[in-house]
């Protein structure tokens, strides 16, 4: 298994080699974008932004699309961490990946769930006219 902070070429080579040998590859990744910001455009400016990009906590998820693969992230209960399931972009492989992912799901954090799904906190007038008019 490669160092997940390795360059994209290394990760692409690894992923390409593994996806032909397995149905689903699992990678524990994160915390994502907590200690750094993992965006390509942001990271290209200078050494400071490149260092931030390297601290982003992203591994194989950086190259899934480039490998022509499909991925699904399953949170594990830690902030911005989880399992990334990766497979070839074929309907039967994706179906198997979804079946594998279901029992890996953990219950949602009740505080985060209520905080982010209680629309009345942010939209007291539903989705009609804003309250400041």
Secondary structure, DSSP 4 states (H G I P E B T S, - for coil): ---TTS-HHHHHHHHHHHHTT-S-EEEEE--TTSSS---HHHHTS-HHHHHHHHTT---GGGTTTTTTEEEEEEE-SSTT-EEEEEEES-HHHHHHHHHHHHTT--PPPHHHHHHHH-HHHH-TTTTSS-TT-
